[in-house]
Amino acid sequence: PSLINRQFSQYAGLPPYEYLLQSRLVLAAHRLRESVHTLTDIVYETGFSDQSHLQRFFRRAYGTTPNTYRAASSVLKQR
């Protein structure tokens, strides 16, 4: 790893790619909770190449699919 990658990892606690991926997933989760945009729109707004790409990483991070996450979020808002 280069010096800048090591320094970034020390500062952020994650390698640059992992930090970027986590940031994109947090943004996707926010968009799923707070917007009515389609999943396709959210995929491209957050920099994923397609829906399966987002779904794979989203499931790893949140333990559920984006659509299930959105449905659960909307149920909680109605209470």
For each residue, the residues with C-beta under 8 A, 3 or more apart:
1: 5 6 9 15
2: 5 6
3: 6 7
4: 7 8
5: 1 2 8 9 15 16
6: 1 2 3 9 10
7: 3 4 10 11
8: 4 5 11 12 15 16 19
9: 1 5 6 12 13 14 15 16
10: 6 7
11: 7 8
12: 8 9 16 19
13: 9
14: 9 18 19 22
15: 1 5 8 9 18 19
16: 5 8 9 12 19 20
17: 20 21
18: 14 15 21 22
19: 8 12 14 15 16 22 23
20: 16 17 23 24
21: 17 18 24 25 57
22: 14 18 19 25 26 61
23: 19 20 26 27
24: 20 21 27 28 46 47 48
25: 21 22 28 29 46 57 58 61 62
26: 22 23 29 30
27: 23 24 30 31 45 46
28: 24 25 31 32 42 43 46 48 54 58 66
29: 25 26 32 33 58 62 69
30: 26 27 33 34
31: 27 28 34 35 37 42 45 46
32: 28 29 35 39 42 66 69 70 73
33: 29 30 69 70 73
34: 30 31
35: 31 32 42
36:
37: 31 41 42 45
38: 41 42
39: 32 42 43 51 54 66 67
40: 43 44 51
41: 37 38 44 45
42: 28 31 32 35 37 38 39 45 46 54 66
43: 28 39 40 46 48 49 50 51 53 54
44: 40 41 47 48
45: 27 31 37 41 42
46: 24 25 27 28 31 42 43 54
47: 24 44
48: 24 28 43 44 51 53 54 57
49: 43 53
50: 43 53 54
51: 39 40 43 48 54 55
52: 55 56
53: 43 48 49 50 56 57
54: 28 39 42 43 46 48 50 51 57 58 66
55: 51 52 58 59 65 66
56: 52 53 59 60
57: 21 25 48 53 54 60 61
58: 25 28 29 54 55 61 62 64 65 66 69
59: 55 56 62 63 64 65
60: 56 57
61: 22 25 57 58
62: 25 29 58 59 69
63: 59
64: 58 59 68 69 72
65: 55 58 59 68 69
66: 28 32 39 42 54 55 58 69 70
67: 39 70 71
68: 64 65 71 72
69: 29 32 33 58 62 64 65 66 72 73
70: 32 33 66 67 73 74
71: 67 68 74 75
72: 64 68 69 75 76
73: 32 33 69 70 76 77
74: 70 71 77 78
75: 71 72 78 79
76: 72 73 79
77: 73 74
78: 74 75
79: 75 76
